[in-house]
Amino acid sequence: MNKPAAPKALLNIVIGEWAARTVYAAAKLRIPDLLAGQRRTSADLAAELGADPEALRRILRYLAGLEVLDGDEQRGFGLTEMGQLLRTEVTGSIRDFVILSGEEWHRSWSQVVHTAQTGGQAFEHVHGTNLFSYLDSNPEASRTFDRAMSGSVKLFNEVPNAYDFSSAGTIVDVGGGNGELLGTILASAEGPRGVVFDRPDVVAAAEAELSARGLTERCTLVGGDFLRSVPAGGDTYVISRTLHNWSDEHCLAILGNCAAVTKPGDRVLVIERVILPDTDPRLSLAQDVLMLLVTGGGRARTKDEHRELMEKSGFALREVHALPQDFSILVAERV
Ligand SMILES: C[S@@+](CC[C@H](N)C(=O)[O-])C[C@H]1O[C@@H](n2cnc3c(N)ncnc32)[C@H](O)[C@@H]1O
């Protein structure tokens, strides 16, 4: 397809927000769940939702234009492959990410001018507190955040294909969230044991995930603060989608805490959207600005920036492997 002329290309970028808001509305109203396995008209859906039929018809028509839905009022609207991903209970659902993006992240993006002018965090400007303190005192937002982070089955499933964990003894997932990544890794290799390490409230929620996978015997949950220390006893430390939340100084503290409990030859695996030359930068650079808005010093980093942080902490970057959704896994060895 030819690249659209500049005015149209720019307009398409600008109205991207309208598309995102409409997809958010559909997810929030659970329209994709109501369309699972069936076509329905807007009148039918509006009756069930207590919504306005004509407003809903025009919104569904826009969603069909965006290829999130297909069909029309006569045939009924149905889900496309993209629409399926907005259902609640499907493998790889990104509904919770859409809700997080449409609520918490949206409020911060609306203050991007504030951040541009002051360098200050939009999130703090909006909420009067930083992201993780806010999540600590807002259980509902915290659950949405954790679910949004864990809706990454495709990404997590690829991790054991990119790195062979079979010779690991104990794998510690630092900032391991609800344990979904560690559960996937342990399910891929019978030998290793695991530790999920995260904020105390978060690891409590990981228990259900690991027990559902029958992994409680092989896995320990530890609550704490990775800026102070990380659990000792591992030979493989995984830090997934976490360093981007933190400034270089804080990353050095986290990596330094891993170095303090490891010996030469042990591994740190960092999973991040790395800014790589000659690759589509749209996801990694969007992530970088999101971190600018919602964290104090967090950022997406280049491979060399990661290498430097690792070297300063006592690790040598050995390998980089590509993962889905423009993520990479950086494998470093304790020197
Ligand atoms: C962006 S999430 C990534 C979660 C998971 N590793 C993944 O890839 O889906 C960052 C994680 O860091 C955890 N975290 C934040 N501050 C922490 C701290 N001071 N100590 C331990 N964990 C922390 C959060 O609770 C959250 O689970």
The ligand as an SDF file (V2000), in Angstrom:
LIG
                    3D

 27 29  0  0  0  0  0  0  0  0999 V2000
    5.6240   -3.2090   34.8960 C   0  0  0  0  0  0  0  0  0  0  0  0
    5.3980   -4.4160   36.1200 S   0  0  0  0  0  0  0  0  0  0  0  0
    6.0860   -5.8690   35.3640 C   0  0  0  0  0  0  0  0  0  0  0  0
    5.5480   -7.1340   35.9550 C   0  0  0  0  0  0  0  0  0  0  0  0
    6.0940   -8.4300   35.3140 C   0  0  0  0  0  0  0  0  0  0  0  0
    7.5180   -8.5770   35.5500 N   0  0  0  0  0  0  0  0  0  0  0  0
    5.7610   -8.5000   33.8360 C   0  0  0  0  0  0  0  0  0  0  0  0
    6.6560   -8.5230   32.9790 O   0  0  0  0  0  0  0  0  0  0  0  0
    4.5570   -8.5320   33.5160 O   0  0  0  0  0  0  0  0  0  0  0  0
    6.5920   -3.9480   37.3270 C   0  0  0  0  0  0  0  0  0  0  0  0
    6.5440   -4.7720   38.5840 C   0  0  0  0  0  0  0  0  0  0  0  0
    7.4770   -4.2260   39.5370 O   0  0  0  0  0  0  0  0  0  0  0  0
    6.8880   -4.3280   40.8160 C   0  0  0  0  0  0  0  0  0  0  0  0
    7.5360   -3.3720   41.7380 N   0  0  0  0  0  0  0  0  0  0  0  0
    7.4660   -2.0240   41.7060 C   0  0  0  0  0  0  0  0  0  0  0  0
    8.1950   -1.4830   42.6870 N   0  0  0  0  0  0  0  0  0  0  0  0
    8.7460   -2.5350   43.3640 C   0  0  0  0  0  0  0  0  0  0  0  0
    9.6400   -2.6220   44.4820 C   0  0  0  0  0  0  0  0  0  0  0  0
   10.1090   -1.5070   45.0710 N   0  0  0  0  0  0  0  0  0  0  0  0
   10.0190   -3.8490   44.9150 N   0  0  0  0  0  0  0  0  0  0  0  0
    9.5580   -4.9700   44.3000 C   0  0  0  0  0  0  0  0  0  0  0  0
    8.7250   -4.9480   43.2210 N   0  0  0  0  0  0  0  0  0  0  0  0
    8.3230   -3.7410   42.7630 C   0  0  0  0  0  0  0  0  0  0  0  0
    5.4440   -3.9820   40.5530 C   0  0  0  0  0  0  0  0  0  0  0  0
    4.6030   -4.3890   41.6170 O   0  0  0  0  0  0  0  0  0  0  0  0
    5.1850   -4.7180   39.2500 C   0  0  0  0  0  0  0  0  0  0  0  0
    4.7120   -6.0320   39.4580 O   0  0  0  0  0  0  0  0  0  0  0  0
  1  2  1  0
  2  3  1  0
  2 10  1  0
  3  4  1  0
  4  5  1  0
  5  6  1  0
  5  7  1  0
  7  8  2  0
  7  9  1  0
 10 11  1  0
 11 12  1  0
 11 26  1  0
 12 13  1  0
 13 14  1  0
 13 24  1  0
 14 15  1  0
 14 23  1  0
 15 16  2  0
 16 17  1  0
 17 18  1  0
 17 23  2  0
 18 19  1  0
 18 20  2  0
 20 21  1  0
 21 22  2  0
 22 23  1  0
 24 25  1  0
 24 26  1  0
 26 27  1  0
M  CHG  2   2   1   9  -1
M  END
$$$$
